[in-house]
Amino acid sequence: MKRHYKKKAFELGKDEIRKVVSVTAPDGSSTVVGVLHRIDQTLVSELPEGEYDLRRARVTGGSVTLTVGPWRAQVSAFSSVVVEFEDEAVEAVVLVGELVE
């Protein structure tokens, strides 16, 4: 069964490579669908006042260059991306035992 989840373009990572994605511009003007092959990010981030831990930086802008199928496009870091994935089959194990009285 195919399922999906949503992310912003700047949140994409190696887990999304080789998955089918649908990328929509923030204004909804265009959408590209295909297999994601590469992600290149140029992000603008800000740290809250008095904070020095870069992991707490907040993305405030920038762009992400995505290679989706045969297309290569630079999109806003805040473009909406729908990532499709297959549900893994869960193996069901039924134990048959004997009734003990």
C-alpha positions as CSV (number, residue, x, y, z in Angstrom):
1,M,0.0,0.0,0.0
2,K,1.4,3.4,-0.9
3,R,1.3,6.2,1.7
4,H,2.7,9.7,1.9
5,Y,3.9,12.4,4.2
6,K,4.6,16.1,3.8
7,K,7.7,18.2,4.4
8,K,9.1,21.6,3.4
9,A,11.9,21.5,0.8
10,F,14.5,22.5,3.4
11,E,13.6,19.5,5.6
12,L,14.4,16.9,2.9
13,G,17.3,14.5,3.6
14,K,18.9,11.3,2.5
15,D,15.8,9.3,3.6
16,E,13.9,10.9,0.8
17,I,16.4,10.1,-2.0
18,R,15.1,7.5,-4.5
19,K,11.5,8.1,-3.4
20,V,8.7,9.6,-5.6
21,V,8.1,13.2,-4.6
22,S,5.6,15.9,-5.6
23,V,7.1,19.4,-5.2
24,T,4.7,22.4,-5.2
25,A,5.8,26.1,-5.2
26,P,4.7,28.1,-2.1
27,D,2.2,30.1,-4.2
28,G,0.8,26.9,-5.7
29,S,1.7,28.0,-9.3
30,S,3.6,24.8,-10.3
31,T,4.1,21.2,-9.3
32,V,6.8,18.7,-10.3
33,V,6.4,14.9,-9.7
34,G,9.1,12.3,-10.1
35,V,11.9,10.3,-8.4
36,L,14.1,12.5,-6.2
37,H,17.8,12.0,-7.1
38,R,19.7,14.9,-5.5
39,I,19.2,17.7,-2.9
40,D,21.4,20.8,-2.7
41,Q,20.5,23.4,-0.1
42,T,21.4,27.1,0.3
43,L,19.6,28.1,3.5
44,V,19.4,31.3,5.5
45,S,19.1,30.6,9.2
46,E,18.9,32.6,12.4
47,L,19.8,31.7,16.0
48,P,17.6,33.0,18.8
49,E,19.2,35.7,20.9
50,G,21.8,34.4,23.3
51,E,21.8,30.9,21.6
52,Y,25.0,29.4,20.2
53,D,23.9,25.9,19.3
54,L,23.6,25.7,15.5
55,R,21.2,22.8,15.8
56,R,18.6,25.3,17.2
57,A,18.9,27.6,14.2
58,R,15.6,28.5,12.6
59,V,15.4,28.5,8.7
60,T,14.2,31.9,7.6
61,G,14.8,31.7,3.8
62,G,16.9,30.3,1.1
63,S,16.5,27.8,-1.7
64,V,16.8,24.1,-2.4
65,T,17.9,22.7,-5.8
66,L,16.2,19.4,-6.4
67,T,16.9,16.9,-9.2
68,V,13.5,15.2,-9.6
69,G,13.4,12.7,-12.5
70,P,15.0,14.4,-15.5
71,W,14.3,17.9,-14.1
72,R,16.6,20.1,-12.0
73,A,15.0,23.1,-10.4
74,Q,15.7,25.6,-7.7
75,V,12.7,26.1,-5.4
76,S,12.0,28.1,-2.3
77,A,13.1,26.4,1.0
78,F,9.5,26.5,2.0
79,S,8.1,24.7,-1.0
80,S,5.7,21.9,0.0
81,V,6.9,18.4,-0.8
82,V,4.8,15.2,-0.6
83,V,6.9,12.1,-0.3
84,E,5.4,8.7,-1.3
85,F,6.5,5.5,0.3
86,E,5.5,1.8,0.4
87,D,4.1,0.4,3.6
88,E,6.3,-2.5,4.6
89,A,4.6,-5.8,4.9
90,V,4.3,-6.9,8.5
91,E,4.9,-10.6,8.9
92,A,2.1,-12.1,11.1
93,V,3.2,-15.0,13.3
94,V,0.5,-17.2,14.7
95,L,1.6,-19.5,17.5
96,V,-0.4,-22.7,17.9
97,G,-0.1,-24.3,21.2
98,E,-1.8,-27.0,23.2
99,L,-4.3,-26.3,25.9
100,V,-3.1,-27.1,29.3
101,E,-5.6,-27.9,32.0
